[in-house]
């Protein structure tokens, strides 16, 4: 059985579409967990109505704790051998679960990954063309976080996982960008990962969504996630991935330091100190001569170096 975990908060306009797409899956052996995260709108009632219509649905009403807490609640209550996460404003092609499950079984994988279609219209119909299929061991799968498959790999949704991967892993409560803190650990625990470029999930990004707003606090959280990731790779002796993550960290710190309201941040001195510590780590990495010269110039004179970057677009 596959447990579908759907965290729900303040999405009454989109929730029926999401639930219907799961109910109508061609793969029937499902446990559908609707996690009402203390939603203040009509979502709790909508969940209960659908639960009366389909006995595969279990509704859990809880006090609001955020997306990570809702997902963790779903993991704790799931009874399936496999897990699939779906955001409550997205929806699925009818063959999603069946195809990804068959792919996972055929390849004897621990995680199967599907592609997605980004859309702002329900009128767009997914063209299910046969996409290329790739298989990776755990280290190779993590490597996809640095190439064109980054988005498919880093998001928690749109994947079937063997549940035992979560025996010692949970999503970080109280954090934005929770996927950035979590999925690389799951990829590392997997013996084999299979990815198809065929699209299955309709991804709906609302203008009012948290992740649709790239504000300064989001950027601080991304940096925290990348700091954790770099340390994880160092501890696992995956030094090439550590260096690539720290290079990305440099650009993230640089963007943060130049934000208009950075000086208003409560912990700005701690952030500056961490940025200086990053330079010491960068000095021990092997990068291209161009990048090495640039980051050293930036640490020496940030304002002039930043101006050069804007004028010449070196990178």
Buried (B, 14 or more C-beta within 10 A) or exposed (E): EBBBBBBBBBBBEBBBBBBEBBBEBEBEEBBBBBBBBBBEBEBBEBBBBBBEEEEBBBBBBBEEBBBBBBBBBBBEBBEBEBBBBBBBBBBBBBBBBBBBBEBBEEBEBBBBBBBBBEBEEEEEEBEEEEBEBBBBEBEEBBBBBBEEBEBBBBBBBBBBBBBEBBEEBBBBBEBBBBBBBBBBBBBBBBEBBBBBBBBBBBBBBEEEEEEEEEEBEBBBBBBBBBBBBBEBBBEBEBEEBBBBBBBBBBEBBBBBBEBEEBEEBEEBEEBEEBBEEBBEBBEEBEBEEEBBEBBEBBBEEBEEBBEBBEEEEEE
